[in-house]
Amino acid sequence: MNEQGMIDLRSDTVTEPCTAMRAAMSAARLGDDVYGEDPTVNALEAMLAARAGMECGLFMPSGTQSNLVALLTHCGRGDEYIVGQQAHTYKYEGGGAAALGGIQPQPLEFTPSGGLDFEQVEAAIKPADHHFAKTRLLCLENTMQGRVLPPPYLRDAVAFARRHGLKLHLDGARLFNAAVATGQEINALVSGFDSVSICLSKGLGAPVGSVLLGSASFIEEARRWRKVCGGGMRQAGVLAAAGIYALENNVQRLVRDHDNAARLAAGLSAQGFMVEPVHTNMVFVHCGAVDPSALRDYLLQQHIRISVSPRLRLVTHLNIDEADISRIIEAFARFSC
């Protein structure tokens, strides 16, 4: 619950920095990051690259920009990337790859587990013919709507990409949720990927920022594209310090978010709501005959905020505790009565 007493279930992006995180931001050593001289930004990039087992990192304002820069670095105008129909890089980032990079998306339906079927991907790869775009890149997402891509699937994806001469990018906005859920370090989940984008402002609770990871040569080219996209920041250490604090303090506590999501799902299921299996910090509820707009309006009166959809997405995060979960379940029960 936030300071105003509102429980916000719309996303794990709604969190605010705690007092200790604000103190770390205030005390950050600063420099001009466009010149590569901000020591706190450099420390964040090195810290996350080391944890992921990659050579270098590049700090950016948002996950959308981080994914866009990855696509611009991997692909040229008229190239193609294969991606999921519901993937963030395809559906929720304003068509940036096409609008700004002339990069053609080839969307495919996700499997129930949140991955792409490799037979379908193989069929979508364009022949070496001047009639077609050149298929350059395969994009995956972990977690995908809360679902964790199994480590064996990730290894198969790497082998598949290598076999077909494709680069492999991971939108790992919630990669630490996947790591906590599987009990693995993130380096095990990104091994063999050419690039990875990790968000610091979702479950980890930083106010802003994502880091793009890859080889030294990839990040050097990505740095140019970050500048082209307007992502070059100056004394950005005040923001990077929040990311460092999040990595040091807010990773293992994601278990509580997952547990709270499971409690919420169980409570709503007991009331007869159709709830999808919960894997991490997202609970998907099918409203059925319930009017989702009426539900939203009622819950708002109870100081609970949700997004409207026939398939409700309820997201737990560090500002929601067990008492809040009980309050949410009780509010749903009163509405259904």
N, C-alpha and C positions, 0 to 999 in steps of 0.2 A: 504494500500500500504506500502511496506517496504521501507527502506532508499534508496535502489537502484532503486526505481520506478517500481518495478515488483509487479503485482497483482497476488497472488498465490491462485488459487481456488482448488488445489488438496486435501487439508485437513485442518482442524483446528489445526493440529499439527505443522504447519509451523511457528507459531507466535514466536516472540522473546520477552524476558523480557523487560518491560519498565524501565525507569530510576529509578522510585520509587521501583519497584520490585528488581532491582539490588542492590539498597541501603539497602533494607531489608535483602537481602542475605549477603551482606558485614558485616552488623551489628549483624548477628545472633550469639547467644550464643551457644557454641559447647561442645560436649563430645563424648565419644565412644558409638555409638548406639548399637554395638554388645553386649556391657555390659549393655545396657539399660540406658546409662548415658548422652545421648544427650538431653538437655532440650527443644530444639526447635523441634526435632522430636517427643518427648513425647507430647509437646503442640499440634502439628498438629494432632497426632493420637487421642488425647483426644477431640479436637475441632470437628473433623469430626464424631467421634463416638457419641458425644453428639447430634450433628445435626441430625444424622440418628437414634437416639434412640437405639443404640447398646452399648454393654458393652465396647468393646475394638477395637483398630485399629492397623494395622501393615503397616508401610511405606515401599514401595518397589520401585525399579528403574522403573518398567514399568507395564502397564496393562496386558501384556502377562504373565509376571511372577506372578502377583497378581492372575490372573485367574488360572494359572497352580498350584500355591500353594494351592488355594482353592480346586481344584480337587484332588490333592494329599492328602489333609487333610481329605476330605470327603470319598474318595474311596481307596480301596486297589487293588493290582494286580489281574486282572481277574474280577474286578467289572465293571459296566457299568453306563454311564450317558446318559440321553436323552437330545437332543439338536437340534436346528434348522439347517437345511441344509446350510443356508447362515450365520450362527452365527459366530461371531469372534472367540469364543472359539473352534469351530470345524474347520472352513475353513482357518482362517488367523493367526493361532498361531503355524504353523509348525508341527502339529500333536504331540505336546509336551506331552499331556496326555497319548497317546499310546506309544510314543517313550521313555518317561522317567518314566512313572508310570504304564505301562501295563494296562491302563484303556481303556476299549472298548467304543467308541462312538456309539450311536444309533441315527443317524440324521433323522429328519422328516422335511417335507416342512412347511414353515411358512404360516400362514393365511395372507390374504391381509392386515390385521391390524398390522402384525408384531409379533403376538403371535403364540402359538402352540395350535392345536385343542385337547382338553382334551380327546375326544373319541379315537383319534389316539394315544395319549400318553398312555392311558390305555391299548390299544391293543398291544403296544410295550413293556410294562412291562413284563419281563420274569417270567415264572412260577418258583416256588421253586423246581427246578429239577437240578441234577448235570450236565445235558447236557448243561445248559445255564449259561451265565454270570449272576451275581447278579445285578439287577437294584437297584442302590443306590441313584441316584441323578437326579434331573431335573434342567436344566439350561435355564434361560431366559435372554433376553437382552433388555435394555431400556435406550436410544432409540434404535430402530432397523432400520438401514438405514434411520434415521431421523424421523421415526414414533414413536409416544408415545403410550406405552401400557396403556390402560384406567385403572384408579384405581379400578373399579369393577372387571376387568379381573385379576388384581394382587391379589385381595382378594380371588377370585375364585381359583387362582393358589395355594395360601397358603392352602386353605381348601382341594384342590385336593391332594397336596403333603402329608398333614397330614393323609388323609384318606387312602392313599396307602403306608404309611410308608417310604416316600422318603424325603431326604434332598432337600433343595431348594436354589440354588445359582443364584444371579443376576449379570450379567455383566452390571454394571451401568457406563460404561465409560463416557457416556454423560447423566448421571442421572440428573444433574442440568438443562440441556436443557429441560428434561421432566418436572421437577419441575416448571420451569418458564412458560412453555407452559400450564400447568394445573392450575397454581396458587396455588400449594400445596407445603408444605415443604417436604424435602426428607424423613423424618421419616414416613410420611403417605404413601409413595410409596414403602417402604421397610419393613413395619410392617409385622412380621411373617416369613420373609426370614431368613435362617440360616446363610447366608454369602452374602456380597455385595462387589464388587470391584468398586472403583470410581477413575477415571483418573483425574489428575490435569493438564495434559499437552495437553489437547484438547481444548475445548472452553474456559476453564478457564485461559489459557495463561501461565501456569508455564512451565519452560524448560524441566522438567523431573518429573516423579513420579506418583505413584498410591497408594491408601490406601485400604487394605483389612479389612473389618469390620465383627465382629461376637461376639460370647460369649467369656468370658475370657478363658474358657477351649479350645475352638476352636482356638483362636488366639495363645495360648501357644503352641499347636501342630503345628500350621501354622508357628510359629517362627522357629521351627526346620527345617521344609521343606524349608523355605526361606534360611536358612544357607546351606542346601543340594544343593539348586539351585544356590548358589553363590550370593545370594542377600543381605548378611550381609554387611552393609557399616559402616564406622567408623564415622568421623565427618560429618555426613550427614545433619546436621542442616542448612548448606548453601543451600541445596536443599529444605529442609522442609520449610524454611523461605519463599521461593517462593510460596509454596503451601498455607501457611497461608495468605500471601498477596492476592493470587488469591481468596481464600474463603471470605476474607473481602472486596474485591474491584471489583471482576470480575463476580459475579453471576448475579445480577440484570441487568447488562449491556448485558446479553445474549439476552434480548428482542430486542436489536438493530440488532443483528445477524439474528434473526428470521424475523424481519421486512425487512432487506436487502435481505434475501432470497426470501421473498414474492415479493418484487419489481423486483428482477431479473427474477423470474418466470413469472411475468406478462409481463415484457418487451420482453422476448423471446417468450412467447405465442402469443403476438401481431404480431410477425414476422412470425408466422406460424409453429414454432417449437412445437413438441408435448412434453409437460411438465407435469410431474406427479404432483398431489396435494402436496403442501408444508406444512409440519407440524412444522419443527423447522429450522435448519440452513443448510439443504441439499436440493439442487435442482437437480432432475434427468431429463435429457433431452434425448429423443430418436432421434437419428440423421437421421433415415430414409435413404434417398438417399444421404445424406451428408457424405463424406469421413471423419471420425473422425481424421485420421492422418493429412490430409490436413488442417482441422480446427485447430488442435493443432499447426501445423507449422505456420499457418497464425497468430494465436493469440500470439504466442511467439514473432513474429516480432512486435506486438503491446504491448509487455511487459506484456502479460497475460499468465499465465501458467495453463494448465489443464492436466489431465490424459486422455489417449486415451481409449475409449470404445464406442461401439454402443449405450450404455446407459450411457451418460456422468453423472458423479457425480460432481457437483459444490458446494463447501462448503464455506460458509461465516464465518468470524471470526473477532476478534478484530482489525486486521490490515487492514480491508476493510471497507470503509465508503460509504456514499451515492454517493459521486462524483465518486468513483471507480465503483459502480454499473452502473451509467450512462455510464461510459467509456466502460464497458464490453458489455452492450446492444448495444451501437453504433458500437463496433468492430464486434459483431455477425451480425449486420445489413449489414455492409460493406461486410463481407464475403459472406452472402447469396445473395447479389446483383451480 
